[in-house]
């Protein structure tokens, strides 16, 4: 009998979620998303510079 077989359903869900989260952490961030973040940073700088005037 495996350890996961004796876990209650909530524990099994937790194990699966931790496994999924770990896999997502290993994925690379898409270049398009990084570009969008950079554009957002630039827009915020421009807006704050205009507000400071």
Secondary structure, DSSP 8 states (H G I E B T S, - for coil): --GGGSS-HHHHHHHHHHHHHHHHHHS---HHHHHHHHHHHHHHHHHHHHHH-
